Amino acid sequence: MNTKELLKKVRKIEIKTRRLSNHVFGGEYHSTFKGRGMTFSEVRQYQFGDDVRSIDWNVTARYNEPFVKVFEEERELTMMLIADVSGSEFFGSTETFKKDIITEIAATLAFSATQNNDKIGLLLFSDEVELYIPPKKGRSHVLRIIRELLEFQPKNKQTDLAKALKFLQNMMKKKAIVFILSDFLTDDYQHTLKIMGNKHDVTGIRVYDKREEEMPNVGMVQMQDEETGELIWVNTCSKSVRTGYAKYFRDRADYFQSSFRLSGSGSINTRTDESYVKKLLGYFKQRG
């Protein structure tokens, strides 16, 4: 992809996702994810109905009339986007790959965070940590994140989510909002996720394709494993083959649900041909 095409794509995604974050998610994001606590703002004269526990006795003694402390929410937060760039994300039974949906969701979340003056960081992973961009504020930073999501070429194709979570756990010393975007066609991350969920506000967004749920009966077909590159002939006429394929998918989906539930984290499932907007909005409203 040359620079002109890349900038065109970035601009297209910015227009779409900024509109969503401005008109749909802005207020929902703010009410869903709270600040780190309350910070002192100012003092003002006592008014009827004020909590007497908030009286500032030093100022009250100085002016010989009651004053109260005013606090406001310490709003600034940090959002970390953990995006899967392994081989399986380049699958799609329509024109839209799982990778495309992950990019759009990540951009929408990033612009929603920017509206609230929060920092946004990015971690791309396969079976290694492929790229880490430390959290920063601003539109230009979000555009850089979108560019990386669009054009980044991973060195590896396999998946190890646990390794990515351990890396982020070491990097992020303060509590952060963490969104993990993946198809979650992996396992062995439950323990690490539970540790992360104890410190951070974690949400898993599972993006999948309808053809991953069930294999169609179309005879003998040559297939390639996107993560290993292996080419194999598959007899899709075989009921046992189709049943095994469906079971593998269900097992990964069940592991995803149980892992996030046990860690106290949130979870969203969205198919590439569904509206992720409705899924995100429903999740924000439920949490808010």
JOWO-V456909 format. One record per residue. N is the residue number from 1. RES is the residue in one small letter. SS is DSSP state (A for helix, B for strand, O for the rest). NEAR is the number of other C-alpha atoms within 10 Angstrom. Layout:
# JOWO-V456909
n & res & ss & near
N & RES & SS & NEAR
N & RES & SS & NEAR
This chain:
# JOWO-V456909
n & res & ss & near
1 & m & O & 9
2 & n & O & 7
3 & t & A & 8
4 & k & A & 9
5 & e & A & 10
6 & l & A & 14
7 & l & A & 14
8 & k & A & 11
9 & k & A & 15
10 & v & A & 20
11 & r & A & 15
12 & k & A & 11
13 & i & A & 20
14 & e & A & 20
15 & i & A & 10
16 & k & A & 13
17 & t & A & 23
18 & r & A & 20
19 & r & A & 16
20 & l & A & 18
21 & s & A & 23
22 & n & A & 14
23 & h & A & 12
24 & v & A & 17
25 & f & A & 24
26 & g & A & 21
27 & g & A & 15
28 & e & A & 20
29 & y & A & 22
30 & h & A & 17
31 & s & A & 14
32 & t & A & 14
33 & f & O & 16
34 & k & O & 15
35 & g & O & 15
36 & r & O & 14
37 & g & B & 10
38 & m & B & 12
39 & t & B & 12
40 & f & B & 11
41 & s & B & 11
42 & e & B & 10
43 & v & B & 15
44 & r & B & 13
45 & q & B & 14
46 & y & O & 18
47 & q & O & 10
48 & f & O & 6
49 & g & O & 6
50 & d & O & 12
51 & d & O & 11
52 & v & A & 12
53 & r & A & 9
54 & s & A & 14
55 & i & B & 19
56 & d & O & 18
57 & w & A & 15
58 & n & A & 11
59 & v & A & 17
60 & t & A & 15
61 & a & A & 11
62 & r & A & 10
63 & y & A & 9
64 & n & O & 10
65 & e & O & 11
66 & p & O & 18
67 & f & B & 23
68 & v & B & 21
69 & k & B & 18
70 & v & B & 15
71 & f & B & 14
72 & e & B & 12
73 & e & B & 13
74 & e & B & 14
75 & r & O & 17
76 & e & O & 13
77 & l & O & 19
78 & t & B & 21
79 & m & B & 23
80 & m & B & 24
81 & l & B & 24
82 & i & B & 24
83 & a & B & 26
84 & d & B & 31
85 & v & O & 29
86 & s & O & 26
87 & g & A & 19
88 & s & A & 24
89 & e & A & 25
90 & f & A & 14
91 & f & O & 18
92 & g & O & 19
93 & s & O & 13
94 & t & O & 11
95 & e & O & 9
96 & t & O & 14
97 & f & O & 19
98 & k & A & 25
99 & k & A & 26
100 & d & A & 18
101 & i & A & 21
102 & i & A & 25
103 & t & A & 20
104 & e & A & 19
105 & i & A & 18
106 & a & A & 25
107 & a & A & 26
108 & t & A & 27
109 & l & A & 24
110 & a & A & 30
111 & f & A & 26
112 & s & A & 26
113 & a & A & 27
114 & t & A & 21
115 & q & A & 19
116 & n & O & 16
117 & n & O & 16
118 & d & O & 19
119 & k & B & 21
120 & i & B & 27
121 & g & B & 20
122 & l & B & 26
123 & l & B & 23
124 & l & B & 22
125 & f & B & 27
126 & s & O & 24
127 & d & O & 19
128 & e & O & 20
129 & v & B & 22
130 & e & B & 18
131 & l & B & 15
132 & y & B & 16
133 & i & B & 16
134 & p & B & 13
135 & p & B & 17
136 & k & B & 18
137 & k & O & 18
138 & g & O & 16
139 & r & A & 14
140 & s & A & 10
141 & h & A & 18
142 & v & A & 26
143 & l & A & 19
144 & r & A & 14
145 & i & A & 22
146 & i & A & 23
147 & r & A & 18
148 & e & A & 17
149 & l & A & 24
150 & l & A & 18
151 & e & A & 11
152 & f & O & 13
153 & q & O & 12
154 & p & O & 18
155 & k & O & 14
156 & n & O & 17
157 & k & O & 20
158 & q & O & 21
159 & t & O & 23
160 & d & O & 20
161 & l & A & 28
162 & a & A & 18
163 & k & A & 17
164 & a & A & 23
165 & l & A & 21
166 & k & A & 15
167 & f & A & 15
168 & l & A & 17
169 & q & A & 17
170 & n & A & 8
171 & m & A & 11
172 & m & O & 15
173 & k & O & 10
174 & k & O & 11
175 & k & O & 15
176 & a & O & 18
177 & i & B & 18
178 & v & B & 23
179 & f & B & 22
180 & i & B & 22
181 & l & B & 25
182 & s & B & 25
183 & d & O & 26
184 & f & O & 24
185 & l & O & 19
186 & t & O & 17
187 & d & O & 16
188 & d & O & 12
189 & y & O & 20
190 & q & A & 18
191 & h & A & 13
192 & t & A & 18
193 & l & A & 22
194 & k & A & 18
195 & i & A & 14
196 & m & A & 20
197 & g & A & 19
198 & n & A & 13
199 & k & A & 15
200 & h & O & 17
201 & d & B & 17
202 & v & B & 24
203 & t & B & 20
204 & g & B & 22
205 & i & B & 24
206 & r & B & 21
207 & v & B & 23
208 & y & B & 28
209 & d & O & 21
210 & k & A & 14
211 & r & A & 13
212 & e & A & 17
213 & e & A & 16
214 & e & O & 16
215 & m & O & 17
216 & p & O & 11
217 & n & O & 13
218 & v & O & 10
219 & g & O & 11
220 & m & B & 12
221 & v & B & 13
222 & q & B & 10
223 & m & B & 12
224 & q & B & 12
225 & d & O & 11
226 & e & O & 16
227 & e & O & 17
228 & t & O & 12
229 & g & O & 12
230 & e & O & 9
231 & l & B & 11
232 & i & B & 11
233 & w & B & 10
234 & v & B & 15
235 & n & B & 16
236 & t & O & 17
237 & c & O & 15
238 & s & O & 12
239 & k & A & 12
240 & s & A & 11
241 & v & A & 14
242 & r & A & 18
243 & t & A & 12
244 & g & A & 13
245 & y & A & 16
246 & a & A & 16
247 & k & A & 14
248 & y & A & 13
249 & f & A & 16
250 & r & A & 15
251 & d & A & 14
252 & r & A & 15
253 & a & A & 21
254 & d & A & 10
255 & y & A & 18
256 & f & A & 23
257 & q & A & 18
258 & s & A & 13
259 & s & A & 22
260 & f & A & 20
261 & r & A & 14
262 & l & A & 13
263 & s & O & 18
264 & g & O & 17
265 & s & O & 20
266 & g & B & 17
267 & s & B & 19
268 & i & B & 16
269 & n & B & 17
270 & t & B & 19
271 & r & B & 17
272 & t & O & 21
273 & d & O & 17
274 & e & O & 14
275 & s & O & 11
276 & y & A & 20
277 & v & A & 17
278 & k & A & 12
279 & k & A & 15
280 & l & A & 22
281 & l & A & 15
282 & g & A & 14
283 & y & A & 17
284 & f & A & 18
285 & k & A & 13
286 & q & A & 9
287 & r & A & 13
288 & g & O & 13
